[in-house]
Amino acid sequence: MLSSFLSFAQKNISDWDAYLMEVNNKPVSIIVDLGLATVAPQKERPFVVIIRTKILQPETNGLPGKTESARLDEMENKLVEQLSSKTGAVYTGRYTQRGLREFYFYALDTLEYVFAVRSALAGFTEYQWLTQAKEDKKWTNYFTVLYPPPVEMEKIQNRRLVDILKSKGDALKESRRIEHFFYFKTKSKREDFLRSPGIESFSIDEMPEATEKTALPYMLHLFKDDVPDYSFIDRVLIPLWERAKQFEGHYDGWETYLVK
């Protein structure tokens, strides 16, 4: 068991991130190890272990407040410690909605998981909890419950770019030229995209004829001055991403320069 655990640790490069989305008009908070997607499913760990606990004092949105979040973080750390050391399970993430929090692990077997969960939660007697383990060879729970859908992944990647600007000293307050890149299946789809509402506010840098036989051979390079702050993601980038998909295209990202 230990050798299998070490082998997995060597293959996986953790890449944790968090996102918030709505399901049935209710907010859902998810934290997930995105790095696992490159090595999942793992045949060594065909069982998903789910631990569910009830939040004691959820906010009106169903999520825990600041004080209780710290307590739940302690719980999470204990679960990771016990399930990892006693069962070789790998932690994949958590899902919080409507006053409930669920922790997801993938285990080698189902022999010791209840003992490990009980050991982890022995110091959290104020919380009610349930746990179950079931076969999930395709890691369906990881990919459908935790892993972000395409639009949320797009937001995560864009937020990371904004984070880089901020980490390098950019105050994210000054407007500057921002480049946008697209690829389309046909020339007519590219033209339809350019005629769609809102796109007229962008300027064309280049739109070369297709020279290679690829699935999306028609490139489009637009630019416009804007402030690349966090609101820029939902205000500009996601609408461009969705609009490109509408015309059978792909939004390939944006570039800008640092302003200090």
C-alpha positions in Angstrom: 0.0 0.0 0.0 2.8 2.4 0.9 4.7 1.9 -2.4 1.5 2.6 -4.4 0.9 5.8 -2.4 4.4 7.0 -3.0 4.2 6.2 -6.7 1.0 8.2 -7.0 2.6 11.2 -5.2 5.5 11.2 -7.6 3.2 11.3 -10.6 0.9 14.0 -9.4 1.7 17.7 -9.3 -0.9 19.4 -7.2 -2.7 22.4 -8.6 -5.3 23.6 -6.2 -7.8 26.3 -7.0 -11.3 27.4 -5.8 -14.3 28.7 -7.7 -17.9 29.7 -6.9 -20.8 28.9 -9.1 -24.6 28.6 -9.0 -26.6 25.3 -9.1 -30.4 25.7 -9.0 -30.0 29.4 -8.1 -27.9 28.5 -5.0 -24.2 29.3 -4.6 -21.8 26.4 -4.5 -18.2 26.7 -3.3 -15.7 24.2 -4.7 -12.0 23.6 -4.0 -10.3 21.1 -6.2 -6.9 19.7 -7.2 -6.9 20.5 -10.9 -3.6 18.7 -11.3 -5.2 15.3 -10.7 -7.0 15.6 -14.1 -3.7 14.8 -15.9 -3.3 11.4 -14.1 -7.0 10.5 -13.4 -8.5 8.0 -13.2 -6.0 6.0 -11.2 -6.6 2.3 -11.4 -4.9 1.9 -8.0 -7.6 4.0 -6.4 -11.0 2.8 -7.7 -13.0 3.8 -4.6 -14.3 7.2 -3.8 -14.7 8.1 -0.1 -17.2 10.9 0.6 -17.5 12.5 4.0 -20.4 14.9 4.6 -20.8 17.2 7.5 -23.5 19.7 8.4 -22.4 23.3 8.8 -23.5 24.5 12.3 -24.3 28.2 11.5 -24.4 28.7 7.7 -24.8 32.2 6.3 -28.0 33.0 4.4 -26.2 31.8 1.2 -25.7 28.4 2.8 -21.9 28.7 3.1 -20.0 28.9 6.4 -19.0 32.2 8.0 -15.4 33.2 8.6 -15.1 31.8 12.1 -16.7 28.4 11.3 -14.7 28.2 8.1 -11.5 28.1 10.2 -12.9 25.2 12.2 -13.9 23.3 9.1 -10.4 23.9 7.7 -9.1 22.2 10.8 -11.4 19.3 10.1 -10.3 19.1 6.5 -6.6 18.9 7.6 -7.3 16.1 10.0 -9.2 14.1 7.4 -6.4 14.5 4.9 -3.8 13.5 7.5 -5.7 10.4 8.7 -7.0 9.1 5.4 -3.7 9.6 3.7 -1.6 7.9 6.4 -4.0 5.1 7.3 -5.5 4.2 3.8 -3.2 5.8 1.3 -6.2 7.8 0.0 -5.6 11.0 -2.0 -7.7 14.1 -1.4 -9.3 15.6 -4.5 -11.4 18.4 -3.1 -14.5 19.6 -1.3 -18.0 20.8 -2.3 -20.1 23.2 -0.1 -23.8 24.0 -0.7 -27.0 24.6 1.3 -25.4 24.2 4.7 -23.5 21.0 3.9 -19.9 20.3 3.1 -18.6 17.2 1.4 -14.9 16.0 1.3 -13.9 13.7 -1.6 -11.0 11.2 -1.5 -10.0 8.3 -3.7 -8.8 5.2 -1.9 -6.9 2.0 -2.6 -9.6 -0.1 -0.9 -12.5 0.3 1.6 -11.0 -1.6 4.5 -9.9 1.1 6.9 -11.6 4.3 5.8 -14.3 4.4 8.5 -11.7 4.0 11.2 -9.6 6.8 9.6 -12.6 9.1 9.4 -13.6 8.4 13.0 -10.0 9.1 14.1 -10.0 12.4 12.2 -13.3 13.6 13.5 -12.9 12.5 17.1 -12.1 16.1 18.1 -15.1 17.6 16.3 -17.9 16.2 18.4 -20.1 19.3 17.7 -20.5 18.2 14.1 -22.8 15.5 12.7 -21.2 13.6 9.8 -21.8 10.7 7.4 -19.4 8.8 5.3 -19.6 6.3 2.5 -17.2 4.6 0.0 -18.2 3.2 -3.4 -16.6 2.0 -6.5 -15.8 4.8 -9.0 -13.2 3.5 -11.4 -13.7 6.3 -13.8 -13.4 9.0 -11.1 -16.8 10.3 -12.1 -17.3 12.2 -8.8 -14.0 14.0 -9.4 -14.8 15.0 -12.9 -18.6 15.8 -12.5 -18.8 17.1 -9.0 -15.5 18.9 -8.4 -13.8 19.6 -11.7 -14.9 23.0 -13.1 -17.1 23.0 -16.2 -15.5 24.8 -19.2 -16.8 28.3 -18.4 -15.5 28.1 -14.8 -12.2 26.8 -16.0 -11.9 29.8 -18.4 -12.6 32.1 -15.4 -9.9 30.4 -13.4 -7.3 30.7 -16.1 -8.1 34.3 -16.7 -8.1 35.1 -13.0 -4.6 33.6 -12.8 -3.4 35.9 -15.5 -4.8 38.9 -13.6 -3.2 37.5 -10.4 0.2 37.5 -12.2 -0.2 41.2 -13.2 -1.1 42.1 -9.6 1.8 40.1 -8.1 4.2 42.0 -10.3 3.0 45.3 -8.9 0.3 46.3 -11.3 -2.4 48.2 -9.5 -5.0 47.1 -12.1 -6.4 50.6 -12.4 -4.9 52.0 -15.6 -6.4 51.3 -19.0 -4.0 49.9 -21.6 -4.1 48.1 -24.9 -5.2 44.5 -24.6 -4.9 42.0 -27.4 -7.5 39.2 -28.1 -6.9 36.1 -30.2 -9.6 33.9 -31.9 -9.7 31.0 -34.3 -12.7 30.0 -36.5 -13.8 27.0 -38.5 -14.7 29.0 -41.6 -14.1 32.5 -43.0 -17.9 33.1 -43.0 -18.1 32.3 -39.3 -15.3 34.7 -38.6 -17.2 37.4 -40.5 -20.4 36.6 -38.7 -18.6 37.0 -35.4 -17.2 40.4 -36.4 -20.7 41.6 -37.3 -22.2 40.4 -33.9 -23.3 43.0 -31.3 -20.5 44.6 -29.2 -17.6 43.4 -31.4 -17.7 46.7 -33.3 -16.0 48.3 -30.3 -12.8 46.3 -30.9 -10.3 47.1 -33.6 -8.9 44.6 -36.0 -5.1 44.1 -35.9 -5.0 41.2 -38.4 -7.2 38.5 -39.9 -5.0 36.5 -42.2 -6.3 33.9 -44.7 -6.0 30.3 -43.7 -2.6 28.8 -44.6 -2.8 25.5 -42.7 -5.2 22.6 -42.7 -6.4 22.7 -39.1 -9.8 22.4 -37.5 -9.9 26.2 -36.9 -7.7 27.7 -39.6 -9.2 31.3 -39.6 -7.3 33.5 -37.1 -8.6 36.8 -35.8 -6.6 39.3 -33.8 -8.5 42.2 -32.1 -7.5 44.8 -29.6 -9.1 47.4 -27.4 -8.0 49.6 -24.4 -9.3 48.4 -21.1 -8.4 47.8 -17.4 -7.5 44.1 -16.8 -8.9 43.9 -13.3 -11.0 41.1 -11.9 -14.2 42.6 -13.1 -12.7 42.5 -16.6 -13.1 38.7 -16.6 -16.9 38.6 -16.4 -17.4 42.0 -18.1 -15.3 41.3 -21.2 -13.5 38.0 -21.4 -16.3 35.5 -20.7 -18.7 37.2 -23.2 -15.9 37.0 -25.8 -15.4 33.3 -25.0 -19.1 32.6 -25.2 -19.5 34.6 -28.4 -16.7 32.8 -30.2 -18.3 29.4 -29.3 -21.6 30.7 -30.7 -19.9 31.1 -34.1 -18.0 27.7 -33.9 -14.8 29.4 -32.9 -12.3 29.4 -30.1 -11.2 32.3 -28.0 -7.5 31.7 -27.6 -6.7 34.2 -24.9 -5.5 37.7 -24.3 -2.2 39.6 -23.8 -1.3 42.9 -22.4 1.6 44.7 -20.6 2.4 45.6 -17.0 1.6 49.0 -15.7 3.3 50.2 -12.5 
